Amino acid sequence: MKANIREIRIFYNPEIRSHRMAVAHAQSLAPFVEAYAYDKAPLNDTCWEEILKALGVHPKELLNKADTYYQENIKGHDFDEEGWIHILRHNPFLIQSPIAVRGHKAVICKMPTDIYRLMDTEECQELLKHEEFINGETLCS
């Protein structure tokens, strides 16, 4: 997945209000926002591996364990990393929170305002030293 500090990519469930609010917050922070509904996101296994590495979490931590499908089909099974990524890709409705990515950093947006954690990164500050403005706005403001 291409990493661009100027852009926020957010993966979310458009049917959930708090997820839509996270997208709105992202749109207020960055000049370029790509919002993808989980079921339409162009994520392959490699992309999921990169996101999970940036988040520093196990795939299972992203899932809604209270969901009926999870309880009936996944609970109690022991999958390897590839198996968990397969579950993420083929059951995106189980992902409980939006995931936002900016540059090489990613955050789980349990609250819509968690998107702000993407803005205070060394990567973003370094870019500011070299480019003060994009379309008349600072990158990290």
DSSP file (Angstrom, degrees, kcal/mol; ACC not computed):
  #  RESIDUE AA STRUCTURE BP1 BP2  ACC     N-H-->O    O-->H-N    N-H-->O    O-->H-N    TCO  KAPPA ALPHA  PHI   PSI    X-CA   Y-CA   Z-CA
    1    1 A M              0   0    0      0, 0.0     2,-0.2     0, 0.0    42,-0.0   0.000 360.0 360.0 360.0 130.5    0.0    0.0    0.0
    2    2 A K        -     0   0    0      1,-0.1     2,-0.6     2,-0.0   101,-0.1  -0.458 360.0-143.7 -67.6 129.8    1.4    3.4   -1.0
    3    3 A A        +     0   0    0     -2,-0.2     2,-0.4    99,-0.1   101,-0.1  -0.870  24.4 171.9-100.7 122.2    2.2    5.5    2.0
    4    4 A N    >   -     0   0    0     -2,-0.6    99,-1.3     3,-0.2     3,-1.2  -0.983  26.4-156.0-133.5 121.4    1.6    9.2    1.5
    5    5 A I  T 3  S+     0   0    0     -2,-0.4    -1,-0.1     1,-0.3   119,-0.0   0.751  95.0  58.5 -67.5 -23.5    1.8   11.7    4.4
    6    6 A R  T 3  S+     0   0    0     24,-0.1    26,-1.0    25,-0.1     2,-0.4   0.638 102.1  64.9 -79.5 -13.5   -0.5   14.2    2.6
    7    7 A E  E <   -a   32   0A   0     -3,-1.2    96,-0.5    24,-0.1     2,-0.5  -0.875  63.2-154.6-119.0 141.6   -3.3   11.6    2.5
    8    8 A I  E     -aB  33 102A   0     24,-2.3    26,-2.7    -2,-0.4     2,-0.5  -0.964   9.8-162.9-109.6 128.0   -5.4    9.9    5.0
    9    9 A R  E     -aB  34 101A   0     92,-2.9    92,-3.1    -2,-0.5     2,-0.4  -0.946  10.6-172.2-106.2 129.1   -6.9    6.6    4.1
   10   10 A I  E     -aB  35 100A   0     24,-2.7    26,-3.0    -2,-0.5     2,-0.5  -0.986  11.9-161.0-128.5 131.8   -9.8    5.5    6.3
   11   11 A F  E     +aB  36  99A   0     88,-2.9    88,-2.3    -2,-0.4     2,-0.3  -0.938  32.3 145.2-111.1 126.8  -11.5    2.1    6.2
   12   12 A Y  E     -a   37   0A   0     24,-2.4    26,-2.6    -2,-0.5    27,-0.2  -0.911  54.2-100.8-154.9 171.9  -14.9    2.1    7.9
   13   13 A N    >   -     0   0    0     -2,-0.3     3,-1.9    24,-0.2     7,-0.2  -0.930  26.8-157.8-104.5 109.0  -18.4    0.7    8.0
   14   14 A P  T 3  S+     0   0    0      0, 0.0    -1,-0.1     0, 0.0     6,-0.1   0.613  87.3  67.3 -66.2 -10.6  -20.7    3.4    6.4
   15   15 A E  T 3  S+     0   0    0      4,-0.0     2,-0.5     1,-0.0    -2,-0.0   0.593  87.2  78.6 -83.1 -10.2  -23.7    2.0    8.2
   16   16 A I  S X> S-     0   0    0     -3,-1.9     4,-2.0     1,-0.1     3,-0.6  -0.882  72.0-147.3-106.3 124.4  -22.4    3.1   11.7
   17   17 A R  H 3> S+     0   0    0     -2,-0.5     4,-2.2     1,-0.3     5,-0.2   0.890  97.7  52.4 -56.6 -46.7  -22.7    6.7   12.6
   18   18 A S  H 3> S+     0   0    0      1,-0.2     4,-1.6     2,-0.2    -1,-0.3   0.819 108.3  53.2 -63.4 -29.2  -19.5    6.9   14.7
   19   19 A H  H <> S+     0   0    0     -3,-0.6     4,-1.7    -6,-0.2    -1,-0.2   0.916 108.5  48.8 -69.1 -43.9  -17.6    5.5   11.7
   20   20 A R  H  X S+     0   0    0     -4,-2.0     4,-2.1    -7,-0.2    -2,-0.2   0.865 108.7  54.8 -63.7 -34.6  -19.0    8.2    9.4
   21   21 A M  H  X S+     0   0    0     -4,-2.2     4,-2.3     2,-0.2    -1,-0.2   0.882 104.0  54.0 -65.7 -37.9  -18.0   10.8   12.0
   22   22 A A  H  X S+     0   0    0     -4,-1.6     4,-2.2     1,-0.2    -1,-0.2   0.895 107.9  50.5 -62.4 -39.5  -14.4    9.5   12.0
   23   23 A V  H  X S+     0   0    0     -4,-1.7     4,-2.4     2,-0.2    -2,-0.2   0.914 108.8  51.7 -63.5 -42.6  -14.4   10.0    8.2
   24   24 A A  H  X S+     0   0    0     -4,-2.1     4,-1.2     1,-0.2    -2,-0.2   0.902 109.3  49.9 -61.8 -41.2  -15.7   13.6    8.7
   25   25 A H  H  X S+     0   0    0     -4,-2.3     4,-0.7     1,-0.2     3,-0.4   0.918 109.9  51.2 -62.4 -42.8  -12.9   14.3   11.1
   26   26 A A  H >X S+     0   0    0     -4,-2.2     4,-1.8     1,-0.2     3,-1.2   0.913 106.8  53.9 -60.4 -42.4  -10.4   12.9    8.7
   27   27 A Q  H 3< S+     0   0    0     -4,-2.4    -1,-0.2     1,-0.3    -2,-0.2   0.765 106.6  52.4 -66.0 -24.4  -11.8   15.2    5.9
   28   28 A S  H 3< S+     0   0    0     -4,-1.2    -1,-0.3    -3,-0.4    -2,-0.2   0.629 112.4  46.3 -83.3 -12.6  -11.3   18.2    8.2
   29   29 A L  H << S+     0   0    0     -3,-1.2    -2,-0.2    -4,-0.7    -3,-0.1   0.785 110.8  38.8 -99.5 -32.7   -7.7   17.3    8.8
   30   30 A A     <  -     0   0    0     -4,-1.8    -1,-0.2   111,-0.1   -23,-0.1  -0.914  65.2-134.9-127.8 146.7   -6.1   16.5    5.5
   31   31 A P  S    S+     0   0    0      0, 0.0     2,-0.5     0, 0.0   -24,-0.1   0.764  99.5  44.8 -69.4 -22.5   -6.5   17.9    2.0
   32   32 A F  E     +a    7   0A   0    -26,-1.0   -24,-2.3     2,-0.0     2,-0.4  -0.971  67.3 168.4-127.4 118.1   -6.7   14.4    0.6
   33   33 A V  E     -a    8   0A   0     -2,-0.5     2,-0.6   -26,-0.2   -24,-0.2  -0.995  15.7-166.0-130.3 128.1   -8.9   11.7    2.2
   34   34 A E  E     -a    9   0A   0    -26,-2.7   -24,-2.7    -2,-0.4     2,-0.5  -0.961  11.9-167.5-111.2 115.7   -9.7    8.4    0.7
   35   35 A A  E     -a   10   0A   0     -2,-0.6     2,-0.5   -26,-0.2   -24,-0.2  -0.901   4.4-173.0-106.8 128.0  -12.6    6.7    2.5
   36   36 A Y  E     -a   11   0A   0    -26,-3.0   -24,-2.4    -2,-0.5     2,-0.2  -0.974  23.9-130.6-123.3 127.7  -13.3    3.1    1.8
   37   37 A A  E >>  -a   12   0A   0     -2,-0.5     3,-2.1   -26,-0.2     4,-0.9  -0.555  32.5-118.4 -66.3 140.1  -16.2    1.0    3.1
   38   38 A Y  G >4 S+     0   0    0    -26,-2.6     3,-0.7     1,-0.3     5,-0.2   0.869 113.4  52.3 -51.6 -41.0  -14.7   -2.2    4.5
   39   39 A D  G 34 S+     0   0    0      1,-0.2    -1,-0.3   -27,-0.2   -26,-0.1   0.600 117.4  38.1 -76.2  -8.1  -16.6   -4.3    2.0
   40   40 A K  G <4 S+     0   0    0     -3,-2.1    -1,-0.2     2,-0.0    -2,-0.2   0.332  85.0 124.9-118.8   3.5  -15.3   -2.3   -0.9
   41   41 A A    <<  -     0   0    0     -4,-0.9     2,-1.9    -3,-0.7   -30,-0.0  -0.424  64.0-130.8 -68.4 135.4  -11.8   -1.6    0.3
   42   42 A P        +     0   0    0      0, 0.0     2,-0.6     0, 0.0    -1,-0.1  -0.335  56.0 145.0 -83.1  58.4   -9.1   -2.7   -2.2
   43   43 A L        -     0   0    0     -2,-1.9     2,-0.2    -5,-0.2    -2,-0.0  -0.860  25.6-177.2-106.0 122.1   -7.1   -4.5    0.5
   44   44 A N     >  -     0   0    0     -2,-0.6     4,-2.2     1,-0.0     5,-0.2  -0.423  49.5 -85.9 -99.3-176.5   -5.2   -7.7   -0.2
   45   45 A D  H  > S+     0   0    0      1,-0.2     4,-2.4     2,-0.2     5,-0.1   0.887 128.3  52.9 -59.7 -40.5   -3.3   -9.8    2.3
   46   46 A T  H  > S+     0   0    0      2,-0.2     4,-2.2     1,-0.2    -1,-0.2   0.910 108.3  50.1 -63.7 -42.3   -0.2   -7.7    1.9
   47   47 A C  H  > S+     0   0    0      1,-0.2     4,-2.5     2,-0.2    -1,-0.2   0.926 110.9  49.3 -61.3 -44.5   -2.1   -4.5    2.6
   48   48 A W  H  X S+     0   0    0     -4,-2.2     4,-2.9     1,-0.2     5,-0.2   0.900 108.9  53.1 -61.6 -40.1   -3.6   -6.0    5.7
   49   49 A E  H  X S+     0   0    0     -4,-2.4     4,-2.2     1,-0.2    -1,-0.2   0.915 110.4  47.4 -61.1 -42.5   -0.2   -7.2    6.9
   50   50 A E  H  X S+     0   0    0     -4,-2.2     4,-2.4     2,-0.2    -2,-0.2   0.911 113.1  47.9 -64.8 -43.2    1.1   -3.6    6.5
   51   51 A I  H  X S+     0   0    0     -4,-2.5     4,-2.5     2,-0.2     5,-0.2   0.935 112.3  48.7 -63.7 -46.1   -1.8   -2.1    8.3
   52   52 A L  H  X>S+     0   0    0     -4,-2.9     4,-2.1     1,-0.2     5,-1.4   0.886 111.3  50.4 -62.4 -38.8   -1.5   -4.6   11.2
   53   53 A K  H  <5S+     0   0    0     -4,-2.2    -1,-0.2    -5,-0.2    -2,-0.2   0.923 111.5  48.0 -64.3 -44.2    2.2   -3.9   11.5
   54   54 A A  H  <5S+     0   0    0     -4,-2.4    52,-0.5     1,-0.2    -2,-0.2   0.867 115.8  44.8 -64.7 -35.9    1.6   -0.1   11.6
   55   55 A L  H  <5S-     0   0    0     -4,-2.5    -1,-0.2    -5,-0.2    -2,-0.2   0.807 100.3-138.9 -75.1 -29.9   -1.1   -0.7   14.2
   56   56 A G  T  <5 +     0   0    0     -4,-2.1     2,-0.3     1,-0.3    -3,-0.2   0.845  60.1 120.2  71.2  35.1    1.0   -3.1   16.2
   57   57 A V      < -     0   0    0     -5,-1.4    -1,-0.3     2,-0.0    -2,-0.1  -0.866  68.1-110.5-127.9 161.6   -2.0   -5.4   16.9
   58   58 A H    >   -     0   0    0     -2,-0.3     3,-1.9     1,-0.1     4,-0.4  -0.682  36.4-116.4 -83.6 144.0   -3.0   -8.9   16.2
   59   59 A P  G >  S+     0   0    0      0, 0.0     3,-1.8     0, 0.0     4,-0.4   0.826 112.9  64.9 -51.9 -34.9   -5.9   -9.2   13.6
   60   60 A K  G >  S+     0   0    0      1,-0.3     3,-1.2     2,-0.2     5,-0.1   0.803  90.2  66.4 -60.3 -29.0   -8.2  -10.7   16.2
   61   61 A E  G <  S+     0   0    0     -3,-1.9    -1,-0.3     1,-0.2     4,-0.1   0.674  95.4  57.3 -68.1 -16.2   -8.1   -7.4   18.2
   62   62 A L  G <  S+     0   0    0     -3,-1.8    34,-2.6    -4,-0.4    35,-0.4   0.614  90.2  96.0 -86.8 -13.0   -9.9   -5.7   15.3
   63   63 A L  B <  S-D   95   0B   0     -3,-1.2     2,-1.1    -4,-0.4    32,-0.2  -0.497  77.9-121.9 -89.2 147.9  -12.9   -8.0   15.4
   64   64 A N    >   -     0   0    0     30,-2.9     3,-1.2    -2,-0.2     6,-0.3  -0.748  25.9-171.3 -83.6 101.4  -16.2   -7.6   17.2
   65   65 A K  T 3  S+     0   0    0     -2,-1.1    -1,-0.2     1,-0.3    10,-0.1   0.613  79.7  62.8 -74.6 -11.4  -16.2  -10.6   19.4
   66   66 A A  T 3  S+     0   0    0      4,-0.1    -1,-0.3    -3,-0.1    -2,-0.1   0.608  77.1 112.4 -86.4 -12.2  -19.9  -10.0   20.4
   67   67 A D  S <> S-     0   0    0     -3,-1.2     4,-2.5     1,-0.1     5,-0.2  -0.327  73.9-128.5 -62.6 140.9  -21.1  -10.4   16.9
   68   68 A T  H  > S+     0   0    0      1,-0.2     4,-2.5     2,-0.2     5,-0.2   0.896 108.5  53.0 -58.2 -43.7  -23.3  -13.5   16.4
   69   69 A Y  H  > S+     0   0    0      1,-0.2     4,-2.5     2,-0.2     5,-0.5   0.921 110.1  48.2 -60.2 -43.6  -21.2  -14.7   13.4
   70   70 A Y  H  >>S+     0   0    0     -6,-0.3     5,-2.8     1,-0.2     4,-2.2   0.944 112.6  48.9 -60.6 -47.4  -18.0  -14.4   15.4
   71   71 A Q  H  <5S+     0   0    0     -4,-2.5    -2,-0.2     1,-0.2    -1,-0.2   0.877 118.9  37.9 -60.8 -39.8  -19.6  -16.4   18.3
   72   72 A E  H  <5S+     0   0    0     -4,-2.5    -1,-0.2    -5,-0.2    -2,-0.2   0.775 131.5  20.8 -85.5 -26.9  -20.9  -19.1   16.1
   73   73 A N  H  <5S+     0   0    0     -4,-2.5    -3,-0.2    -5,-0.2    -2,-0.2   0.639 129.7  26.0-120.1 -18.5  -18.0  -19.5   13.6
   74   74 A I  T ><5S+     0   0    0     -4,-2.2     3,-2.3    -5,-0.5    -3,-0.2   0.749  83.9 104.2-119.3 -38.9  -14.8  -18.1   14.9
   75   75 A K  T 3 <S+     0   0    0     -5,-2.8     3,-0.1     1,-0.3    -4,-0.0  -0.194  91.1  16.9 -53.0 133.1  -14.8  -18.2   18.7
   76   76 A G  T 3  S+     0   0    0      1,-0.3     2,-0.3     0, 0.0    -1,-0.3   0.324  96.9 118.6  88.0  -8.1  -12.6  -21.0   20.1
   77   77 A H    <   -     0   0    0     -3,-2.3     2,-0.7     1,-0.0    -1,-0.3  -0.665  56.9-141.8 -91.3 148.2  -10.7  -21.6   16.9
   78   78 A D        +     0   0    0     -2,-0.3     2,-0.3    -3,-0.1    -3,-0.0  -0.918  26.0 179.1-112.2 107.6   -7.0  -21.1   16.7
   79   79 A F        -     0   0    0     -2,-0.7     2,-0.1     1,-0.1    -2,-0.0  -0.738  25.0-124.1-105.4 154.0   -5.9  -19.6   13.4
   80   80 A D     >  -     0   0    0     -2,-0.3     4,-2.2     1,-0.1     5,-0.2  -0.326  44.8 -88.2 -82.0 177.9   -2.4  -18.6   12.2
   81   81 A E  H  > S+     0   0    0      1,-0.2     4,-2.2     2,-0.2     5,-0.2   0.897 130.2  51.2 -55.7 -44.1   -1.7  -15.1   11.0
   82   82 A E  H  > S+     0   0    0      1,-0.2     4,-2.1     2,-0.2    -1,-0.2   0.884 108.6  52.1 -62.4 -39.1   -2.7  -15.9    7.5
   83   83 A G  H  > S+     0   0    0      2,-0.2     4,-1.9     1,-0.2    -1,-0.2   0.901 109.1  48.9 -64.0 -42.3   -6.0  -17.3    8.7
   84   84 A W  H  X S+     0   0    0     -4,-2.2     4,-2.1     2,-0.2    -2,-0.2   0.894 110.7  50.4 -65.9 -39.3   -6.9  -14.2   10.7
   85   85 A I  H  X S+     0   0    0     -4,-2.2     4,-2.6     1,-0.2    -1,-0.2   0.888 107.6  54.4 -65.4 -37.9   -6.1  -12.0    7.8
   86   86 A H  H  X S+     0   0    0     -4,-2.1     4,-2.3     1,-0.2    -1,-0.2   0.904 107.2  51.1 -59.6 -41.6   -8.4  -14.2    5.7
   87   87 A I  H  X S+     0   0    0     -4,-1.9     4,-1.5     2,-0.2    -2,-0.2   0.922 109.9  49.5 -62.8 -44.1  -11.1  -13.6    8.2
   88   88 A L  H  < S+     0   0    0     -4,-2.1     3,-0.2     1,-0.2    -2,-0.2   0.938 113.7  45.7 -59.2 -47.5  -10.6   -9.8    8.0
   89   89 A R  H  < S+     0   0    0     -4,-2.6    -1,-0.2     1,-0.2    -2,-0.2   0.885 121.3  35.8 -65.1 -39.8  -10.7   -9.8    4.2
   90   90 A H  H  < S+     0   0    0     -4,-2.3    -1,-0.2     1,-0.2    -2,-0.2   0.509 124.3  39.3 -98.4  -5.0  -13.8  -12.0    3.9
   91   91 A N    ><  +     0   0    0     -4,-1.5     3,-2.2    -3,-0.2     4,-0.3  -0.383  62.2 154.4-136.4  57.5  -15.8  -10.9    6.9
   92   92 A P  G >   +     0   0    0      0, 0.0     3,-1.6     0, 0.0   -54,-0.1   0.735  65.9  73.7 -64.1 -20.7  -15.2   -7.1    7.0
   93   93 A F  G 3  S+     0   0    0      1,-0.3    -5,-0.1    -3,-0.1   -80,-0.0   0.680  88.5  63.7 -63.9 -16.1  -18.5   -6.6    8.8
   94   94 A L  G <  S+     0   0    0     -3,-2.2   -30,-2.9    -7,-0.2     2,-0.4   0.631  74.2 105.0 -82.4 -14.2  -16.8   -8.0   11.9
   95   95 A I  B <   -D   63   0B   0     -3,-1.6   -32,-0.2    -4,-0.3   -57,-0.1  -0.558  57.6-161.7 -73.0 122.8  -14.3   -5.1   12.1
   96   96 A Q        +     0   0    0    -34,-2.6    -1,-0.2    -2,-0.4   -33,-0.1   0.700  61.2  30.5 -85.6 -20.4  -15.5   -3.1   15.0
   97   97 A S  S    S-     0   0    0    -35,-0.4    13,-0.2   -85,-0.0    -1,-0.1  -0.957  84.3 -97.1-138.0 153.4  -13.8    0.3   14.5
   98   98 A P        -     0   0    0      0, 0.0    11,-2.9     0, 0.0     2,-0.5  -0.337  33.3-145.1 -63.0 152.5  -12.6    2.5   11.6
   99   99 A I  E     -BC  11 108A   0    -88,-2.3   -88,-2.9     9,-0.2     2,-0.4  -0.991  13.1-164.5-121.9 124.9   -8.9    2.2   10.7
  100  100 A A  E     -BC  10 107A   0      7,-2.6     7,-2.5    -2,-0.5     2,-0.4  -0.901   2.5-167.6-113.7 140.5   -7.1    5.3    9.5
  101  101 A V  E     +BC   9 106A   0    -92,-3.1   -92,-2.9    -2,-0.4     2,-0.4  -0.989  11.3 171.1-129.7 132.3   -3.7    5.3    7.8
  102  102 A R  E >   -BC   8 105A   0      3,-2.8     3,-2.2    -2,-0.4     2,-0.3  -0.952  67.7 -41.5-140.2 119.9   -1.5    8.3    7.1
  103  103 A G  T 3  S-     0   0    0    -99,-1.3   -99,-0.2   -96,-0.5   -98,-0.0  -0.471 123.8 -25.4  62.3-125.8    2.0    7.8    5.8
  104  104 A H  T 3  S+     0   0    0     -2,-0.3     2,-0.4  -101,-0.1    -1,-0.3   0.182 121.7  90.2-104.1  15.5    3.5    4.8    7.8
  105  105 A K  E <   -C  102   0A   0     -3,-2.2    -3,-2.8    13,-0.1     2,-0.3  -0.889  50.9-176.4-115.1 144.3    1.3    5.3   10.8
  106  106 A A  E     -C  101   0A   0    -52,-0.5     2,-0.3    -2,-0.4    -5,-0.2  -0.976   3.1-168.0-136.0 150.3   -2.2    3.8   11.5
  107  107 A V  E     -C  100   0A   0     -7,-2.5    -7,-2.6    -2,-0.3     2,-0.6  -0.986  23.4-128.2-137.2 149.2   -4.7    4.2   14.2
  108  108 A I  E     -C   99   0A   0     -2,-0.3     2,-1.3    -9,-0.2     3,-0.3  -0.869  24.0-145.6 -91.8 124.7   -7.8    2.4   15.3
  109  109 A C        +     0   0    0    -11,-2.9   -87,-0.1    -2,-0.6     6,-0.1  -0.610  35.7 157.8 -96.8  76.2  -10.5    5.0   15.7
  110  110 A K  S    S+     0   0    0     -2,-1.3    -1,-0.2   -13,-0.2   -11,-0.0   0.837  80.9  32.9 -65.7 -31.4  -12.6    3.6   18.6
  111  111 A M  S >  S-     0   0    0     -3,-0.3     3,-2.2     1,-0.1     4,-0.3  -0.942  93.7-120.0-117.4 145.5  -13.8    7.2   19.0
  112  112 A P  G >  S+     0   0    0      0, 0.0     3,-1.1     0, 0.0     4,-0.1   0.829 113.3  57.8 -54.9 -31.7  -14.2    9.5   16.0
  113  113 A T  G >  S+     0   0    0      1,-0.2     3,-1.8     2,-0.1     4,-0.2   0.555  79.3  87.9 -78.7  -6.3  -11.6   11.9   17.4
  114  114 A D  G X  S+     0   0    0     -3,-2.2     3,-1.7     1,-0.3    -1,-0.2   0.715  71.0  78.4 -62.4 -17.9   -8.9    9.2   17.6
  115  115 A I  G X  S+     0   0    0     -3,-1.1     3,-1.8    -4,-0.3    -1,-0.3   0.789  77.7  71.7 -59.5 -27.5   -8.1   10.2   14.0
  116  116 A Y  G X  S+     0   0    0     -3,-1.8     3,-1.7     1,-0.3     4,-0.5   0.730  79.1  75.0 -63.9 -21.2   -6.2   13.2   15.5
  117  117 A R  G <  S+     0   0    0     -3,-1.7     3,-0.4     1,-0.3    -1,-0.3   0.715  87.1  63.2 -64.7 -18.0   -3.5   10.8   16.7
  118  118 A L  G <  S+     0   0    0     -3,-1.8    -1,-0.3    -4,-0.2     3,-0.2   0.685  93.0  64.7 -74.9 -17.6   -2.3   10.6   13.1
  119  119 A M  S <  S+     0   0    0     -3,-1.7     2,-0.9    -4,-0.3    -1,-0.2   0.717  89.5  62.6 -84.8 -20.5   -1.5   14.3   13.1
  120  120 A D  S    S+     0   0    0     -4,-0.5     2,-0.3    -3,-0.4    -1,-0.2  -0.578  74.2 130.6-107.2  70.3    1.3   14.4   15.7
  121  121 A T     >  -     0   0    0     -2,-0.9     4,-2.3    -3,-0.2     5,-0.2  -0.884  64.8-127.1-121.2 152.9    3.9   12.3   14.0
  122  122 A E  H  > S+     0   0    0     -2,-0.3     4,-2.8     1,-0.2     5,-0.2   0.881 112.7  57.8 -61.5 -37.3    7.6   12.8   13.4
  123  123 A E  H  > S+     0   0    0      1,-0.2     4,-1.9     2,-0.2    -1,-0.2   0.916 108.1  45.5 -59.7 -44.0    7.0   12.0    9.8
  124  124 A C  H  > S+     0   0    0      2,-0.2     4,-1.8     1,-0.2    -1,-0.2   0.910 113.1  49.5 -67.0 -43.3    4.4   14.8    9.5
  125  125 A Q  H  X S+     0   0    0     -4,-2.3     4,-1.2     1,-0.2    -2,-0.2   0.878 109.2  52.6 -64.7 -38.1    6.7   17.2   11.3
  126  126 A E  H  X S+     0   0    0     -4,-2.8     4,-0.8     1,-0.2     3,-0.4   0.900 108.0  51.0 -64.5 -40.8    9.6   16.4    9.1
  127  127 A L  H >X S+     0   0    0     -4,-1.9     4,-2.6     1,-0.2     3,-0.9   0.878 103.2  59.8 -64.4 -36.4    7.6   17.0    6.0
  128  128 A L  H 3< S+     0   0    0     -4,-1.8    -1,-0.2     1,-0.3    -2,-0.2   0.842  97.4  60.0 -60.7 -33.0    6.5   20.4    7.4
  129  129 A K  H 3< S+     0   0    0     -4,-1.2    -1,-0.3    -3,-0.4    -2,-0.2   0.830 115.4  34.3 -62.5 -30.8   10.2   21.4    7.4
  130  130 A H  H << S+     0   0    0     -3,-0.9     2,-0.4    -4,-0.8    -2,-0.2   0.762 128.3  29.4 -98.6 -29.5   10.4   20.9    3.7
  131  131 A E     <  +     0   0    0     -4,-2.6     8,-0.4     1,-0.1    -1,-0.3  -0.927  57.7 179.1-135.3 109.4    6.9   21.9    2.5
  132  132 A E        +     0   0    0     -2,-0.4     2,-0.4     1,-0.2     7,-0.4   0.864  67.0  30.1 -79.3 -35.0    5.0   24.5    4.5
  133  133 A F        -     0   0    0      5,-0.2     2,-0.4     6,-0.1     5,-0.2  -0.960  46.5-176.6-134.5 144.1    1.9   24.8    2.4
  134  134 A I  B >  S-E  137   0C   0      3,-2.8     3,-1.9    -2,-0.4    -3,-0.0  -0.979  90.8 -15.1-130.3 120.2   -0.2   22.7    0.2
  135  135 A N  T 3  S-     0   0    0     -2,-0.4     3,-0.1     1,-0.3    -1,-0.0   0.859 129.7 -55.1  53.3  37.5   -3.1   24.6   -1.4
  136  136 A G  T 3  S+     0   0    0      1,-0.2     2,-0.4     0, 0.0    -1,-0.3   0.505 120.1 100.8  80.0   3.6   -2.6   27.3    1.1
  137  137 A E  B <  S-E  134   0C   0     -3,-1.9    -3,-2.8     2,-0.0    -1,-0.2  -0.931  75.1-114.5-122.7 145.5   -2.9   25.1    4.1
  138  138 A T    >   -     0   0    0     -2,-0.4     3,-0.9    -5,-0.2    -5,-0.2  -0.467  29.0-122.5 -72.2 152.7   -0.2   23.6    6.3
  139  139 A L  T 3  S+     0   0    0     -8,-0.4    -1,-0.1    -7,-0.4    -6,-0.1   0.876 105.2  36.1 -64.8 -40.4    0.0   19.8    6.2
  140  140 A C  T 3         0   0    0      1,-0.2    -1,-0.2   -16,-0.1  -110,-0.1   0.129 360.0 360.0-106.2  21.0   -0.6   19.1    9.8
  141  141 A S    <         0   0    0     -3,-0.9    -1,-0.2  -112,-0.1    -2,-0.1   0.469 360.0 360.0 -99.4 360.0   -3.0   21.8   10.8
